Amino acid sequence: MMAMQITQPLAETAERRRENLLVRIVRRLADSRELTLFVLVVALALAMSIVYPNNFPTASNMRAVLLNLAPVGMLVCGMMLLMIGGTFDLSVGSTLAFSGVWAGVVAGWWGWPAESAVLVGILVGALCGLVNGLIVTRIGINALIATLGTLTIYRSLTYVTAGTGVTPISDAFAAYGRAADPLFRIQSPFWAMLVLVLVGGWLVARTRFFRQFYFIGGNPRAAQLSGIRVDRLILIGFVIMGALAGLAGVLGAARLNSAVVNAGVGIELKVITATVLGGASLKGGEGTILGGILGVLFIALIENAMIINAIGVFWQGLVVGLVLLFAVSLDRFKTSGRA
């Protein structure tokens, strides 16, 4: 009888411990957007491997997924920095196309060396970012209106510059986008994105200079009073965003050996969706590069599942839009919970 009385409290204690562990896990998932996304990505990948064993977990499909997410991943690195600072850039798709076209013009029409074309493309992107930053910080126009205007301007300049595009460009230029590693045989845009994620993630998380963006996004007025040069940093953020869009445009044109004038159309939706899904707050002051890339991977897996099921490209836009609304709702609930 005595043994039964002792065993029952011990069993209840063990049960409470299991419940507490489950509660801690749930709370940890709720508090960490990166951990939540990682679990979702792993679960989605496992589910797709089971449901589509002959299509999804193949080497060729994995290479395609990683290569296709590379341009969005590059842009997310810059967009996350801007959104941490409380702003954003809607013109990234047009900047990408404009930069790629200029790289194509320089290498394909003018006959400049491929290295010069790569540099010109990145500089054109950085210049577009500089213009955006000056409009926002010096003229004082809201980033939504400013970059919505430059989105149209840069896209129009792309058509004016190259008409229907530049194709083919040159074999030397194409090598920058088609070079692949000998082991996994994944082309250079993915590896460029991976380097940006690792370096950018470390800079934003560890360096004093980039940590200032969190203070700006959290409270711009307080940041300015504490001695942080808010406008200067936001301007630098826009230049970095433009340069990354330029790099994505150059590598995309090199991989195709063709500068396409409608490249990057609608990519800003994917970029902002992945950034918000990855933990960026619409009010600024939150987010990590790692979270943004996990958001990119999550969207890429969803799109890949739709491709495997032969679902039309127009439906893919619908799904990305729904994911964006879901991500914004999470941010809203998170903010309300803190209030």
QUIKA-V676259 format. One record per helix or strand of 3 or more residues. SS is the DSSP state (h for helix, s for strand). FROM is the first residue (numbers start at 1). TO is the last residue. If there is no record, write none. Layout:
# QUIKA-V676259
ss = {SS,SS}
from = {FROM,FROM}
to = {TO,TO}
This chain:
# QUIKA-V676259
ss = {h,h,h,h,h,h,h,h,h,h,h,h,h,h}
from = {2,33,59,92,114,143,171,188,208,220,230,267,289,313}
to = {31,51,84,109,139,162,178,206,218,225,256,277,308,338}
